[in-house]
């Protein structure tokens, strides 16, 4: 399994962000292929990229001749091919709980707040920026309230979402916290989420995945 890994993504895509974290935690080298989701109407709509991903979304992981789409499927693919260091805990119960936390973000919060939804609200309903931002904040708070409660109920949680090592739940949570800060969500009611964020961002694998340090991020210099 020594074929080159190539990740199609966008610096501020939270789905691509979670895959970058997973790749870094696995210690896997990969080539980044930027797909600008806004410029010229969005490069994801170009015919050549649509051939790579018919959904016209990022991320896509290319491994040799294989194309793996959907961030959660990519993370599971990495886990199955390179099981160490693990992104899932050992027991079925803990694995199920970790997947539930990850999917709370990936399936319930993120789809309501991604770029194409916000563009639709603007284009079809003429929703101004302030209303779109309020929409984003509402669904993040709804999701984080549940996420925080699920963290509290697990008395043996540890430093990260599940235990003392990062998992796919942390891969999903940290990009969503980034979005929460970007849209001005008050994180004071979520102390456990903030503690996990601090623990994750102290690790080089998370630090290197941050949007602002990606090769396609805007530069101020």
RABELPE-V609873 format. One record per backbone hydrogen bond with DSSP energy under -0.5 kcal/mol. CO is the residue of the C=O (numbers start at 0). NH is the residue of the N-H. E is the energy in kcal/mol with one decimal. If there is no record, write none. Layout:
BEGIN
CO&NH&E, CO&NH&E
END
This chain:
BEGIN
3&63&-1.5, 4&30&-2.8, 5&7&-0.6, 5&61&-3.3, 6&8&-0.6, 6&32&-3.0, 7&58&-0.7, 7&59&-1.4, 8&34&-2.8, 9&12&-1.7, 12&16&-2.2, 13&17&-2.1, 14&18&-1.3, 15&19&-2.4, 16&20&-2.1, 17&21&-1.9, 18&22&-2.8, 19&23&-2.5, 20&24&-2.8, 21&25&-1.9, 22&26&-0.6, 22&27&-2.4, 23&26&-0.9, 26&28&-0.5, 30&6&-3.4, 31&33&-0.5, 32&8&-1.7, 34&36&-0.5, 35&42&-3.3, 37&40&-1.2, 38&41&-2.2, 41&44&-1.7, 42&45&-1.4, 45&49&-2.7, 46&50&-1.5, 47&51&-0.8, 48&51&-0.7, 48&52&-2.7, 52&55&-2.3, 58&69&-0.9, 59&7&-3.0, 59&61&-0.6, 60&62&-0.6, 60&67&-3.2, 61&5&-2.4, 61&63&-0.5, 62&65&-2.2, 65&62&-2.6, 65&67&-0.5, 66&68&-0.5, 67&60&-2.8, 69&73&-2.3, 70&74&-2.4, 71&75&-2.2, 72&76&-2.3, 73&77&-2.5, 74&78&-2.0, 75&79&-2.2, 76&80&-2.2, 77&81&-2.8, 86&167&-2.2, 90&94&-2.5, 91&95&-2.6, 92&96&-2.2, 93&97&-2.4, 94&98&-2.7, 95&99&-2.2, 96&100&-2.1, 97&101&-2.4, 98&102&-2.9, 99&103&-1.9, 100&104&-1.3, 101&105&-2.8, 102&106&-2.8, 102&107&-0.9, 103&107&-0.7, 103&108&-1.2, 104&108&-0.6, 104&109&-2.8, 108&111&-0.9, 108&112&-0.7, 109&112&-1.4, 109&113&-0.8, 113&116&-0.6, 113&117&-2.0, 114&118&-2.8, 115&119&-1.8, 116&120&-2.5, 117&121&-1.8, 118&122&-3.0, 119&123&-2.9, 119&124&-0.8, 120&124&-0.7, 120&126&-2.3, 121&125&-0.7, 127&131&-2.2, 128&132&-2.7, 129&133&-1.9, 130&134&-2.1, 131&135&-2.1, 132&136&-2.5, 133&137&-2.4, 134&138&-1.9, 135&139&-2.1, 136&140&-2.6, 137&141&-2.4, 138&142&-2.1, 139&143&-3.3, 140&144&-2.3, 141&145&-1.4, 142&146&-2.6, 143&147&-3.0, 144&148&-1.7, 145&149&-2.2, 146&150&-1.8, 147&151&-2.4, 148&152&-1.9, 149&153&-0.5, 150&153&-0.9, 152&154&-1.0, 153&156&-1.4, 156&162&-3.2, 161&164&-0.6, 162&159&-2.6, 166&170&-1.9, 167&171&-1.6, 168&172&-2.5, 169&173&-2.1, 170&174&-0.6, 171&175&-1.1, 172&176&-2.2, 173&177&-2.2, 174&178&-2.0, 175&179&-2.4, 176&180&-2.5, 177&181&-2.3, 178&182&-2.1, 179&184&-2.9, 180&183&-1.2, 184&186&-0.7, 186&189&-2.1, 189&193&-2.1, 190&194&-2.2, 191&195&-2.3, 192&196&-2.4, 193&197&-2.2, 194&198&-2.1, 195&199&-2.7, 196&200&-2.8, 197&201&-1.0, 199&202&-2.2, 202&205&-0.7, 202&206&-2.3, 203&207&-2.5, 205&208&-0.8, 205&209&-0.5, 206&209&-1.1, 209&212&-1.4, 210&213&-1.8, 213&216&-1.9
END
